[in-house]
Amino acid sequence: MSLHMVEAKVKREGVADLQETAKKVFAAIDEAQPEGLRYASCLLPDGETFIALLQLDDGLENPLPGFPEFQQFIQEVEAQRAEPANVQPLTVVGSYRLF
């Protein structure tokens, strides 16, 4: 299993549009039901910083780039970024029903 966290601070005026685009991404994922993928997007209390968690089963190539909705979301994030995105691999030390 691989687990990554992406942190992206965006311009406040772009937050609502990004939230709507993210909903489209999740609707497309829900419809396709790809195996071995777990994905979540959260907005931090500052109202400008998105955190995405992506978990993939071992040996699975990330299917998200194959979704047009995800491509649109990434383009919008890039257009609205206030700071460079931060992508980090995570090591799960412990988890109860989350990972």
C-alpha positions in Angstrom: 0.0 0.0 0.0 1.2 3.5 -0.8 -0.2 6.6 0.9 0.4 10.2 -0.1 -0.7 13.5 1.2 -1.0 16.6 -1.0 -1.4 20.0 0.5 -2.3 23.0 -1.7 -3.1 26.5 -0.5 -5.3 28.3 -3.0 -6.6 31.9 -3.4 -9.7 32.4 -1.3 -11.7 33.5 -4.3 -11.1 30.1 -5.9 -12.2 27.9 -3.0 -15.9 27.6 -3.9 -15.1 26.7 -7.5 -12.6 24.1 -6.5 -15.0 22.5 -4.0 -17.6 22.2 -6.8 -15.0 20.6 -9.2 -13.9 18.2 -6.4 -17.5 17.1 -6.1 -17.5 16.2 -9.8 -14.3 14.2 -9.3 -15.8 12.2 -6.4 -19.0 11.6 -8.4 -16.9 10.2 -11.3 -14.9 8.0 -9.0 -18.1 6.8 -7.3 -19.6 5.9 -10.6 -16.4 4.0 -11.8 -15.7 2.3 -8.5 -12.0 1.7 -9.2 -10.6 -1.1 -7.1 -7.6 -0.5 -4.7 -8.1 3.3 -4.5 -9.0 5.3 -1.5 -9.1 9.1 -1.9 -10.3 12.0 0.3 -10.1 15.8 0.0 -10.5 18.1 3.0 -10.4 21.8 3.5 -8.5 23.1 6.5 -9.9 25.6 9.0 -8.0 28.5 7.3 -10.5 28.1 4.4 -7.8 28.2 1.8 -5.7 25.0 2.2 -6.9 21.7 0.7 -5.4 18.4 1.9 -5.9 15.3 -0.3 -5.1 11.8 0.9 -4.5 9.1 -1.7 -4.0 5.4 -0.8 -3.3 2.8 -3.5 -3.0 -0.9 -3.1 0.4 -2.3 -3.9 1.1 -2.6 -7.6 -1.8 -0.4 -8.6 -1.1 2.5 -10.9 -3.0 5.7 -9.9 -6.2 5.7 -11.9 -7.1 9.4 -11.1 -5.2 11.0 -14.0 -7.5 9.0 -16.3 -10.6 10.8 -15.1 -11.3 14.0 -17.1 -12.9 15.5 -14.0 -9.7 15.0 -12.1 -7.7 16.7 -14.9 -10.1 19.6 -14.7 -9.6 19.8 -11.0 -5.8 19.8 -11.2 -6.0 22.6 -13.8 -8.2 24.7 -11.6 -5.9 24.0 -8.6 -2.9 25.2 -10.6 -4.7 28.3 -11.7 -5.8 29.2 -8.1 -2.6 28.2 -6.2 -1.4 30.7 -3.7 1.7 28.6 -2.9 3.5 25.6 -4.4 1.7 22.3 -3.6 3.4 20.0 -1.2 3.3 16.3 -2.0 4.6 13.8 0.7 4.5 10.1 1.0 3.2 9.0 4.4 4.1 6.0 6.5 1.1 4.6 8.5 2.2 3.9 12.1 -1.2 2.9 13.2 -4.8 3.2 12.0 -8.2 2.1 13.1 -10.4 1.6 10.0 -8.9 4.5 8.2 -6.1 2.9 6.1 
